Amino acid sequence: MIHAGKTVDKKALEKRFLDYDLGNMPTGVIMGKVVVTDCIKVTPEFVKTLNRESGNVYPKSLNDAEYYAWKVEAPEEFNEKISINGKLSLWNYNA
């Protein structure tokens, strides 16, 4: 499931995501689902590859720690969003 948090980091939107229309994204809802097809360790080489496509993907500070990225496919936006109080990390939602 894709979960949108209760707040929006407006500074991050202004700095990193000007090319995307994220200002009207819903908050506090499950808005869709994806299929996770891979978990990739984010190495400095991986960051360089992604940043050649878009410098907005990973900030330069990620080179200092160990991170992982999910490869997702088959995104599906729900017509009816599901209001929910989410949690940090991974969690299950039973419909």
C-alpha positions in Angstrom: 0.0 0.0 0.0 1.1 3.6 -0.5 0.5 5.8 2.5 0.5 9.6 2.5 1.5 11.0 5.9 -0.5 13.6 7.8 1.9 16.5 6.9 3.7 17.7 3.9 7.4 18.8 4.0 6.9 22.0 2.0 10.7 22.8 2.1 11.5 19.4 0.5 8.8 20.0 -2.1 10.1 23.5 -2.9 13.8 22.3 -3.2 13.6 18.8 -4.7 10.3 18.3 -6.4 9.6 21.4 -8.4 9.1 19.3 -11.5 6.2 17.3 -9.9 2.7 18.5 -9.0 2.7 17.3 -5.3 1.1 20.3 -3.8 -2.4 18.8 -3.9 -1.5 15.3 -2.8 -3.9 13.9 -0.1 -2.6 13.4 3.4 -3.5 10.8 6.1 -4.7 8.2 3.5 -3.8 5.1 1.8 -4.1 6.3 -1.8 -3.1 3.2 -3.8 -0.9 0.2 -4.0 2.2 -1.1 -5.9 4.0 -4.4 -6.3 7.4 -4.4 -4.7 9.7 -6.4 -7.1 13.1 -5.7 -5.6 15.0 -4.2 -2.7 18.3 -2.6 -3.8 21.2 -1.5 -1.6 21.8 2.2 -2.4 25.5 2.5 -3.1 27.3 5.7 -4.2 27.5 4.2 -7.7 23.7 3.6 -7.7 23.1 7.2 -6.6 25.3 8.5 -9.4 23.3 6.4 -11.9 20.0 7.7 -10.6 21.1 11.3 -10.4 22.1 11.2 -14.1 18.4 10.7 -14.8 17.2 13.2 -12.1 19.1 15.0 -9.4 15.9 15.0 -7.3 16.0 11.3 -6.5 18.6 11.0 -3.8 20.3 13.9 -1.9 24.1 13.8 -1.8 24.0 13.2 2.0 22.8 9.6 1.5 26.4 8.6 0.6 27.2 8.7 4.4 24.9 5.9 5.5 23.5 2.6 4.4 20.1 2.9 2.6 17.9 0.6 0.6 15.4 1.4 -2.2 12.4 -0.5 -3.3 11.8 -1.2 -7.0 8.0 -1.0 -7.5 5.8 -1.9 -10.4 2.1 -1.9 -11.3 1.1 1.3 -9.4 -2.7 1.5 -8.9 -4.3 4.6 -7.5 -7.5 4.0 -5.5 -10.6 5.9 -6.6 -11.7 5.9 -2.9 -8.8 6.8 -0.6 -8.7 5.1 2.8 -8.4 7.4 5.8 -5.9 5.9 8.3 -3.4 6.8 11.0 -0.2 5.3 9.7 3.0 4.2 11.3 6.6 4.5 10.5 8.3 1.5 8.9 6.5 -1.4 7.3 3.0 -2.4 8.5 0.0 -4.4 7.3 -3.4 -3.1 6.6 -6.3 -5.5 6.7 -9.2 -4.3 4.5 
